[in-house]
Amino acid sequence: MKTFNPSQFKVENAIKLSELPTMVDLEMSKKQTEKQLRKVRRILGEWQDVMYAHGKYSVLFCLQGIDTSGKDSLIREVFKDFNARGVVVHSFKAPSALELKHDFLWRHYVALPARGKFGVFNRTHYENVLITRVKPHYILNENIPGIESVSDITEEFWNNRFDQINNFEKTIAQNGTIIFKFFLNLSKEEQRQRLLRRLEKPSKNWKFSSDDLKERELWDDYQVVFEDTINRTSKPHAPWYVIPADEKHTARYMVTKIMLDELRKYTDVQNPELSDEDKNNLKHYKAQLSKE
């Protein structure tokens, strides 16, 4: 088994997506990788139990990737051993009528995890600077003062929106939210193969939509905005990790291992101690229960 350093995949300087790998060899078979995943995710689930008891931190897990990059299945596998009360998953779709009556970050603020819990954003607040930059007419649905047409959406508008996102993350980090942001880096060829499998397997047909092919035609446009977004918003308190995603089992293991390795640095996360009164009365409490 080949060990890997999370810093290899953390974005600390400007990156070019086209130069980053979509596959990595950890020198493990698929079976070995899945065994390691089960081991690590069990430990991660135990860590969350302690974090819940400690009560001072929450964890925000943000996941982005092109269509078919494996977001849903990764979430299922990474968090499989969590206590159900300890993790809440939000899959953000197109904004509802109510959500459009608020600023673009409102629906993400109200979905943030409480202290002691993990919150999972499947697609995230970054959709507001990803899909909207490829399809800027979506911004018009937000009914923002001064934005009457696509021509009103200037570079200054996007700069302000990035500032708002960075400030949002800085605020929640300063108040105890540990932020992980993962981008699943899928190759165009692997996406083609996955779309074909959806067509060839009757049990997978329901996953396919003709819109998938329309979105695929915009591959290069999405790569540009993904790269720019990652470079603008990877910060020490909210780093991006670019994960090779052509092999789903490898990506799942890497994401889980990176989280566990980073969370273990929070050495103050410990189970709270009993009060002196309770410590001194443990024998009494045991005796009382034993008599029932």
BALUMDREN-535875 format. One record per residue (C-alpha): residue number from 1; residue in three letters; x, y, z. Coordinates in Angstrom, 1 decimal, always signed. Layout:
# BALUMDREN-535875
<k=NUM&r=ala&c1=X&c2=Y&c3=Z>
...
This chain:
# BALUMDREN-535875
<k=1&r=met&c1=+0.0&c2=+0.0&c3=+0.0>
<k=2&r=lys&c1=+1.3&c2=+3.4&c3=-0.9>
<k=3&r=thr&c1=+0.7&c2=+6.2&c3=+1.6>
<k=4&r=phe&c1=-0.2&c2=+9.6&c3=+0.4>
<k=5&r=asn&c1=+0.1&c2=+13.1&c3=+1.9>
<k=6&r=pro&c1=-3.1&c2=+15.2&c3=+1.9>
<k=7&r=ser&c1=-1.0&c2=+18.2&c3=+1.1>
<k=8&r=gln&c1=-0.3&c2=+16.7&c3=-2.3>
<k=9&r=phe&c1=-4.0&c2=+17.3&c3=-3.2>
<k=10&r=lys&c1=-4.6&c2=+20.5&c3=-1.2>
<k=11&r=val&c1=-4.6&c2=+23.7&c3=-3.3>
<k=12&r=glu&c1=-2.1&c2=+26.0&c3=-1.8>
<k=13&r=asn&c1=-1.0&c2=+27.7&c3=-5.0>
<k=14&r=ala&c1=-2.6&c2=+28.4&c3=-8.3>
<k=15&r=ile&c1=-3.4&c2=+25.2&c3=-10.2>
<k=16&r=lys&c1=-4.3&c2=+24.3&c3=-13.8>
<k=17&r=leu&c1=-6.8&c2=+21.5&c3=-13.8>
<k=18&r=ser&c1=-5.5&c2=+20.2&c3=-17.1>
<k=19&r=glu&c1=-2.2&c2=+19.4&c3=-15.5>
<k=20&r=leu&c1=-3.7&c2=+17.6&c3=-12.5>
<k=21&r=pro&c1=-4.2&c2=+13.8&c3=-12.4>
<k=22&r=thr&c1=-7.6&c2=+12.2&c3=-12.8>
<k=23&r=met&c1=-6.2&c2=+8.9&c3=-11.6>
<k=24&r=val&c1=-3.7&c2=+7.9&c3=-8.9>
<k=25&r=asp&c1=-2.0&c2=+4.6&c3=-8.1>
<k=26&r=leu&c1=-2.1&c2=+3.9&c3=-4.4>
<k=27&r=glu&c1=-0.6&c2=+0.4&c3=-5.1>
<k=28&r=met&c1=-3.7&c2=-1.3&c3=-3.7>
<k=29&r=ser&c1=-6.3&c2=-3.5&c3=-5.4>
<k=30&r=lys&c1=-9.9&c2=-2.4&c3=-5.4>
<k=31&r=lys&c1=-10.6&c2=-4.9&c3=-2.7>
<k=32&r=gln&c1=-7.7&c2=-3.6&c3=-0.5>
<k=33&r=thr&c1=-8.8&c2=+0.0&c3=-1.1>
<k=34&r=glu&c1=-12.4&c2=-0.8&c3=+0.0>
<k=35&r=lys&c1=-11.1&c2=-2.5&c3=+3.1>
<k=36&r=gln&c1=-9.0&c2=+0.5&c3=+4.0>
<k=37&r=leu&c1=-12.0&c2=+2.7&c3=+3.4>
<k=38&r=arg&c1=-14.2&c2=+0.7&c3=+5.8>
<k=39&r=lys&c1=-11.5&c2=+1.0&c3=+8.5>
<k=40&r=val&c1=-11.0&c2=+4.7&c3=+8.1>
<k=41&r=arg&c1=-14.6&c2=+5.7&c3=+7.9>
<k=42&r=arg&c1=-15.3&c2=+3.7&c3=+11.1>
<k=43&r=ile&c1=-12.7&c2=+5.7&c3=+12.9>
<k=44&r=leu&c1=-14.1&c2=+8.9&c3=+11.4>
<k=45&r=gly&c1=-17.5&c2=+8.0&c3=+12.7>
<k=46&r=glu&c1=-16.1&c2=+7.5&c3=+16.2>
<k=47&r=trp&c1=-14.4&c2=+10.9&c3=+15.9>
<k=48&r=gln&c1=-17.7&c2=+12.5&c3=+15.2>
<k=49&r=asp&c1=-19.2&c2=+11.0&c3=+18.3>
<k=50&r=val&c1=-16.5&c2=+12.6&c3=+20.4>
<k=51&r=met&c1=-16.9&c2=+15.9&c3=+18.5>
<k=52&r=tyr&c1=-20.6&c2=+15.8&c3=+19.4>
<k=53&r=ala&c1=-19.9&c2=+15.3&c3=+23.1>
<k=54&r=his&c1=-17.2&c2=+18.0&c3=+22.9>
<k=55&r=gly&c1=-19.7&c2=+20.4&c3=+21.4>
<k=56&r=lys&c1=-17.5&c2=+23.2&c3=+20.1>
<k=57&r=tyr&c1=-16.9&c2=+22.4&c3=+16.5>
<k=58&r=ser&c1=-18.9&c2=+21.4&c3=+13.4>
<k=59&r=val&c1=-17.7&c2=+20.2&c3=+10.1>
<k=60&r=leu&c1=-18.9&c2=+21.4&c3=+6.7>
<k=61&r=phe&c1=-18.1&c2=+19.0&c3=+3.9>
<k=62&r=cys&c1=-18.5&c2=+20.6&c3=+0.4>
<k=63&r=leu&c1=-18.5&c2=+18.4&c3=-2.7>
<k=64&r=gln&c1=-18.3&c2=+19.6&c3=-6.3>
<k=65&r=gly&c1=-17.7&c2=+17.9&c3=-9.6>
<k=66&r=ile&c1=-18.8&c2=+17.6&c3=-13.1>
<k=67&r=asp&c1=-21.8&c2=+15.4&c3=-13.9>
<k=68&r=thr&c1=-21.1&c2=+11.6&c3=-13.3>
<k=69&r=ser&c1=-18.1&c2=+12.4&c3=-11.1>
<k=70&r=gly&c1=-19.5&c2=+10.2&c3=-8.4>
<k=71&r=lys&c1=-20.7&c2=+12.7&c3=-5.8>
<k=72&r=asp&c1=-23.8&c2=+10.8&c3=-4.5>
<k=73&r=ser&c1=-22.1&c2=+7.4&c3=-4.2>
<k=74&r=leu&c1=-19.1&c2=+9.0&c3=-2.5>
<k=75&r=ile&c1=-21.2&c2=+10.6&c3=+0.2>
<k=76&r=arg&c1=-23.0&c2=+7.3&c3=+0.7>
<k=77&r=glu&c1=-19.8&c2=+5.4&c3=+1.2>
<k=78&r=val&c1=-17.8&c2=+7.9&c3=+3.2>
<k=79&r=phe&c1=-20.5&c2=+8.5&c3=+5.8>
<k=80&r=lys&c1=-21.9&c2=+5.0&c3=+6.0>
<k=81&r=asp&c1=-20.6&c2=+4.3&c3=+9.6>
<k=82&r=phe&c1=-21.8&c2=+7.6&c3=+11.0>
<k=83&r=asn&c1=-24.5&c2=+7.8&c3=+13.7>
<k=84&r=ala&c1=-27.6&c2=+9.1&c3=+11.8>
<k=85&r=arg&c1=-27.9&c2=+12.0&c3=+14.2>
<k=86&r=gly&c1=-24.4&c2=+13.1&c3=+13.4>
<k=87&r=val&c1=-24.6&c2=+14.0&c3=+9.7>
<k=88&r=val&c1=-27.1&c2=+15.9&c3=+7.6>
<k=89&r=val&c1=-26.9&c2=+15.9&c3=+3.8>
<k=90&r=his&c1=-28.2&c2=+18.8&c3=+1.7>
<k=91&r=ser&c1=-28.4&c2=+18.4&c3=-2.1>
<k=92&r=phe&c1=-28.8&c2=+21.8&c3=-3.5>
<k=93&r=lys&c1=-30.8&c2=+22.1&c3=-6.7>
<k=94&r=ala&c1=-32.1&c2=+25.1&c3=-8.6>
<k=95&r=pro&c1=-33.3&c2=+27.7&c3=-6.0>
<k=96&r=ser&c1=-36.9&c2=+27.7&c3=-5.0>
<k=97&r=ala&c1=-39.2&c2=+30.7&c3=-5.2>
<k=98&r=leu&c1=-38.7&c2=+31.3&c3=-1.5>
<k=99&r=glu&c1=-34.9&c2=+31.0&c3=-1.8>
<k=100&r=leu&c1=-34.8&c2=+33.5&c3=-4.7>
<k=101&r=lys&c1=-36.5&c2=+36.0&c3=-2.4>
<k=102&r=his&c1=-33.3&c2=+36.0&c3=-0.3>
<k=103&r=asp&c1=-29.6&c2=+36.6&c3=-1.1>
<k=104&r=phe&c1=-27.8&c2=+33.7&c3=-2.8>
<k=105&r=leu&c1=-26.1&c2=+32.5&c3=+0.4>
<k=106&r=trp&c1=-29.2&c2=+32.5&c3=+2.6>
<k=107&r=arg&c1=-30.2&c2=+28.9&c3=+1.9>
<k=108&r=his&c1=-26.7&c2=+27.7&c3=+2.7>
<k=109&r=tyr&c1=-26.5&c2=+29.7&c3=+5.9>
<k=110&r=val&c1=-29.7&c2=+28.0&c3=+7.2>
<k=111&r=ala&c1=-28.4&c2=+24.6&c3=+6.2>
<k=112&r=leu&c1=-25.1&c2=+24.9&c3=+8.2>
<k=113&r=pro&c1=-24.4&c2=+22.1&c3=+10.7>
<k=114&r=ala&c1=-24.9&c2=+22.7&c3=+14.4>
<k=115&r=arg&c1=-21.9&c2=+22.2&c3=+16.7>
<k=116&r=gly&c1=-21.1&c2=+18.6&c3=+17.0>
<k=117&r=lys&c1=-22.4&c2=+17.6&c3=+13.6>
<k=118&r=phe&c1=-21.2&c2=+17.1&c3=+10.1>
<k=119&r=gly&c1=-23.1&c2=+19.0&c3=+7.3>
<k=120&r=val&c1=-22.7&c2=+17.7&c3=+3.8>
<k=121&r=phe&c1=-23.3&c2=+20.1&c3=+0.8>
<k=122&r=asn&c1=-23.8&c2=+18.0&c3=-2.3>
<k=123&r=arg&c1=-23.3&c2=+20.7&c3=-4.8>
<k=124&r=thr&c1=-22.7&c2=+23.9&c3=-2.8>
<k=125&r=his&c1=-22.8&c2=+27.6&c3=-2.6>
<k=126&r=tyr&c1=-20.2&c2=+27.5&c3=-5.4>
<k=127&r=glu&c1=-22.9&c2=+26.7&c3=-7.9>
<k=128&r=asn&c1=-23.5&c2=+30.5&c3=-7.7>
<k=129&r=val&c1=-20.2&c2=+31.1&c3=-9.4>
<k=130&r=leu&c1=-20.0&c2=+28.0&c3=-11.5>
<k=131&r=ile&c1=-23.2&c2=+27.2&c3=-13.4>
<k=132&r=thr&c1=-24.2&c2=+30.9&c3=-13.3>
<k=133&r=arg&c1=-20.9&c2=+31.9&c3=-15.0>
<k=134&r=val&c1=-21.5&c2=+29.4&c3=-17.8>
<k=135&r=lys&c1=-25.2&c2=+30.3&c3=-18.0>
<k=136&r=pro&c1=-25.3&c2=+33.9&c3=-16.6>
<k=137&r=his&c1=-29.0&c2=+34.4&c3=-17.5>
<k=138&r=tyr&c1=-29.7&c2=+32.3&c3=-14.3>
<k=139&r=ile&c1=-28.6&c2=+35.4&c3=-12.3>
<k=140&r=leu&c1=-31.6&c2=+37.3&c3=-13.6>
<k=141&r=asn&c1=-33.9&c2=+35.0&c3=-11.6>
<k=142&r=glu&c1=-32.3&c2=+36.5&c3=-8.4>
<k=143&r=asn&c1=-34.0&c2=+39.9&c3=-9.1>
<k=144&r=ile&c1=-30.9&c2=+41.8&c3=-7.9>
<k=145&r=pro&c1=-31.1&c2=+45.6&c3=-8.0>
<k=146&r=gly&c1=-29.1&c2=+47.0&c3=-10.9>
<k=147&r=ile&c1=-29.0&c2=+43.7&c3=-12.8>
<k=148&r=glu&c1=-31.7&c2=+44.0&c3=-15.5>
<k=149&r=ser&c1=-29.9&c2=+42.0&c3=-18.3>
<k=150&r=val&c1=-26.9&c2=+39.7&c3=-18.8>
<k=151&r=ser&c1=-24.9&c2=+42.7&c3=-20.0>
<k=152&r=asp&c1=-25.2&c2=+44.2&c3=-16.4>
<k=153&r=ile&c1=-23.3&c2=+41.1&c3=-15.1>
<k=154&r=thr&c1=-19.8&c2=+42.5&c3=-15.1>
<k=155&r=glu&c1=-16.4&c2=+41.2&c3=-13.9>
<k=156&r=glu&c1=-16.9&c2=+43.4&c3=-10.8>
<k=157&r=phe&c1=-20.1&c2=+41.5&c3=-10.1>
<k=158&r=trp&c1=-18.2&c2=+38.2&c3=-10.0>
<k=159&r=asn&c1=-15.4&c2=+39.7&c3=-7.9>
<k=160&r=asn&c1=-17.9&c2=+40.9&c3=-5.4>
<k=161&r=arg&c1=-19.6&c2=+37.4&c3=-5.3>
<k=162&r=phe&c1=-16.3&c2=+35.7&c3=-4.7>
<k=163&r=asp&c1=-15.6&c2=+38.2&c3=-1.9>
<k=164&r=gln&c1=-19.0&c2=+37.3&c3=-0.4>
<k=165&r=ile&c1=-18.3&c2=+33.6&c3=-0.5>
<k=166&r=asn&c1=-14.8&c2=+34.0&c3=+1.0>
<k=167&r=asn&c1=-16.2&c2=+36.2&c3=+3.8>
<k=168&r=phe&c1=-19.0&c2=+33.6&c3=+4.4>
<k=169&r=glu&c1=-16.5&c2=+30.9&c3=+4.9>
<k=170&r=lys&c1=-14.1&c2=+33.0&c3=+7.0>
<k=171&r=thr&c1=-17.0&c2=+33.9&c3=+9.3>
<k=172&r=ile&c1=-18.1&c2=+30.3&c3=+9.9>
<k=173&r=ala&c1=-14.6&c2=+29.1&c3=+10.3>
<k=174&r=gln&c1=-13.9&c2=+31.7&c3=+13.0>
<k=175&r=asn&c1=-16.9&c2=+30.5&c3=+14.8>
<k=176&r=gly&c1=-15.9&c2=+26.8&c3=+15.0>
<k=177&r=thr&c1=-16.9&c2=+25.3&c3=+11.6>
<k=178&r=ile&c1=-14.1&c2=+23.1&c3=+10.1>
<k=179&r=ile&c1=-14.4&c2=+23.4&c3=+6.3>
<k=180&r=phe&c1=-13.5&c2=+20.7&c3=+3.7>
<k=181&r=lys&c1=-14.0&c2=+21.4&c3=+0.0>
<k=182&r=phe&c1=-13.4&c2=+18.5&c3=-2.4>
<k=183&r=phe&c1=-13.4&c2=+18.8&c3=-6.2>
<k=184&r=leu&c1=-13.7&c2=+15.4&c3=-8.0>
<k=185&r=asn&c1=-11.4&c2=+15.7&c3=-11.0>
<k=186&r=leu&c1=-12.9&c2=+13.5&c3=-13.7>
<k=187&r=ser&c1=-11.5&c2=+13.0&c3=-17.2>
<k=188&r=lys&c1=-13.7&c2=+13.7&c3=-20.2>
<k=189&r=glu&c1=-13.1&c2=+10.1&c3=-21.4>
<k=190&r=glu&c1=-14.2&c2=+8.6&c3=-18.1>
<k=191&r=gln&c1=-17.4&c2=+10.7&c3=-18.2>
<k=192&r=arg&c1=-18.1&c2=+9.4&c3=-21.6>
<k=193&r=gln&c1=-17.8&c2=+5.8&c3=-20.4>
<k=194&r=arg&c1=-20.0&c2=+6.5&c3=-17.4>
<k=195&r=leu&c1=-22.7&c2=+8.0&c3=-19.6>
<k=196&r=leu&c1=-22.5&c2=+5.0&c3=-21.9>
<k=197&r=arg&c1=-23.0&c2=+2.7&c3=-19.0>
<k=198&r=arg&c1=-26.1&c2=+4.5&c3=-18.0>
<k=199&r=leu&c1=-27.5&c2=+3.9&c3=-21.5>
<k=200&r=glu&c1=-26.3&c2=+0.2&c3=-21.7>
<k=201&r=lys&c1=-27.5&c2=-0.9&c3=-18.3>
<k=202&r=pro&c1=-31.4&c2=-1.0&c3=-18.0>
<k=203&r=ser&c1=-31.0&c2=-0.5&c3=-14.2>
<k=204&r=lys&c1=-29.1&c2=+2.7&c3=-14.8>
<k=205&r=asn&c1=-31.3&c2=+4.2&c3=-17.6>
<k=206&r=trp&c1=-33.2&c2=+6.3&c3=-15.1>
<k=207&r=lys&c1=-30.0&c2=+8.3&c3=-14.3>
<k=208&r=phe&c1=-29.6&c2=+9.4&c3=-17.9>
<k=209&r=ser&c1=-31.0&c2=+12.6&c3=-19.4>
<k=210&r=ser&c1=-30.5&c2=+14.2&c3=-22.8>
<k=211&r=asp&c1=-29.5&c2=+17.2&c3=-20.8>
<k=212&r=asp&c1=-26.3&c2=+15.3&c3=-19.8>
<k=213&r=leu&c1=-25.2&c2=+15.5&c3=-23.4>
<k=214&r=lys&c1=-26.0&c2=+19.2&c3=-23.6>
<k=215&r=glu&c1=-23.9&c2=+19.8&c3=-20.5>
<k=216&r=arg&c1=-21.1&c2=+17.7&c3=-21.8>
<k=217&r=glu&c1=-20.8&c2=+20.0&c3=-24.8>
<k=218&r=leu&c1=-19.9&c2=+22.8&c3=-22.3>
<k=219&r=trp&c1=-17.1&c2=+20.7&c3=-20.8>
<k=220&r=asp&c1=-14.4&c2=+23.2&c3=-21.6>
<k=221&r=asp&c1=-16.4&c2=+26.1&c3=-20.2>
<k=222&r=tyr&c1=-17.0&c2=+24.3&c3=-17.0>
<k=223&r=gln&c1=-13.3&c2=+23.4&c3=-16.6>
<k=224&r=val&c1=-12.4&c2=+27.1&c3=-16.9>
<k=225&r=val&c1=-14.8&c2=+28.2&c3=-14.2>
<k=226&r=phe&c1=-14.0&c2=+25.3&c3=-11.9>
<k=227&r=glu&c1=-10.3&c2=+26.1&c3=-12.1>
<k=228&r=asp&c1=-10.8&c2=+29.9&c3=-11.6>
<k=229&r=thr&c1=-13.2&c2=+29.3&c3=-8.7>
<k=230&r=ile&c1=-10.8&c2=+26.9&c3=-6.9>
<k=231&r=asn&c1=-7.9&c2=+29.3&c3=-7.3>
<k=232&r=arg&c1=-9.9&c2=+32.2&c3=-6.0>
<k=233&r=thr&c1=-11.3&c2=+30.5&c3=-3.0>
<k=234&r=ser&c1=-8.8&c2=+28.0&c3=-1.6>
<k=235&r=lys&c1=-7.8&c2=+29.5&c3=+1.7>
<k=236&r=pro&c1=-5.9&c2=+28.1&c3=+4.8>
<k=237&r=his&c1=-9.2&c2=+28.1&c3=+6.8>
<k=238&r=ala&c1=-11.2&c2=+26.6&c3=+3.8>
<k=239&r=pro&c1=-8.9&c2=+24.7&c3=+1.5>
<k=240&r=trp&c1=-9.9&c2=+22.9&c3=-1.7>
<k=241&r=tyr&c1=-8.6&c2=+19.4&c3=-2.4>
<k=242&r=val&c1=-8.6&c2=+18.2&c3=-6.0>
<k=243&r=ile&c1=-9.2&c2=+14.5&c3=-5.9>
<k=244&r=pro&c1=-8.5&c2=+12.2&c3=-8.9>
<k=245&r=ala&c1=-11.9&c2=+10.7&c3=-9.6>
<k=246&r=asp&c1=-11.6&c2=+8.3&c3=-12.5>
<k=247&r=glu&c1=-11.6&c2=+5.4&c3=-10.0>
<k=248&r=lys&c1=-14.5&c2=+5.8&c3=-7.6>
<k=249&r=his&c1=-13.2&c2=+3.5&c3=-4.9>
<k=250&r=thr&c1=-9.8&c2=+5.3&c3=-4.8>
<k=251&r=ala&c1=-11.5&c2=+8.7&c3=-4.6>
<k=252&r=arg&c1=-13.8&c2=+7.6&c3=-1.7>
<k=253&r=tyr&c1=-10.8&c2=+6.3&c3=+0.3>
<k=254&r=met&c1=-8.7&c2=+9.4&c3=-0.3>
<k=255&r=val&c1=-11.5&c2=+11.8&c3=+0.7>
<k=256&r=thr&c1=-12.1&c2=+9.9&c3=+3.9>
<k=257&r=lys&c1=-8.4&c2=+9.6&c3=+4.8>
<k=258&r=ile&c1=-7.8&c2=+13.3&c3=+4.2>
<k=259&r=met&c1=-10.6&c2=+14.2&c3=+6.5>
<k=260&r=leu&c1=-9.5&c2=+11.9&c3=+9.3>
<k=261&r=asp&c1=-5.9&c2=+13.0&c3=+9.0>
<k=262&r=glu&c1=-6.8&c2=+16.7&c3=+9.2>
<k=263&r=leu&c1=-9.4&c2=+16.3&c3=+11.9>
<k=264&r=arg&c1=-6.9&c2=+14.5&c3=+14.1>
<k=265&r=lys&c1=-4.9&c2=+17.7&c3=+14.3>
<k=266&r=tyr&c1=-7.7&c2=+19.1&c3=+16.5>
<k=267&r=thr&c1=-6.3&c2=+17.6&c3=+19.7>
<k=268&r=asp&c1=-8.6&c2=+19.6&c3=+21.9>
<k=269&r=val&c1=-11.5&c2=+17.5&c3=+20.7>
<k=270&r=gln&c1=-12.0&c2=+15.1&c3=+23.7>
<k=271&r=asn&c1=-14.9&c2=+13.6&c3=+25.6>
<k=272&r=pro&c1=-15.8&c2=+16.0&c3=+28.4>
<k=273&r=glu&c1=-14.9&c2=+14.9&c3=+31.9>
<k=274&r=leu&c1=-17.4&c2=+14.2&c3=+34.6>
<k=275&r=ser&c1=-17.8&c2=+16.8&c3=+37.3>
<k=276&r=asp&c1=-16.0&c2=+16.2&c3=+40.6>
<k=277&r=glu&c1=-19.3&c2=+15.6&c3=+42.3>
<k=278&r=asp&c1=-20.2&c2=+12.9&c3=+39.8>
<k=279&r=lys&c1=-16.7&c2=+11.3&c3=+40.0>
<k=280&r=asn&c1=-16.9&c2=+11.1&c3=+43.7>
<k=281&r=asn&c1=-20.4&c2=+9.5&c3=+43.6>
<k=282&r=leu&c1=-19.8&c2=+6.9&c3=+40.9>
<k=283&r=lys&c1=-19.9&c2=+4.0&c3=+43.4>
<k=284&r=his&c1=-23.1&c2=+5.4&c3=+45.0>
<k=285&r=tyr&c1=-24.8&c2=+5.7&c3=+41.6>
<k=286&r=lys&c1=-23.8&c2=+2.1&c3=+40.7>
<k=287&r=ala&c1=-25.1&c2=+0.8&c3=+44.0>
<k=288&r=gln&c1=-28.3&c2=+2.7&c3=+43.6>
<k=289&r=leu&c1=-28.9&c2=+1.1&c3=+40.1>
<k=290&r=ser&c1=-27.9&c2=-2.3&c3=+41.3>
<k=291&r=lys&c1=-30.6&c2=-2.3&c3=+44.0>
<k=292&r=glu&c1=-33.4&c2=-1.7&c3=+41.5>
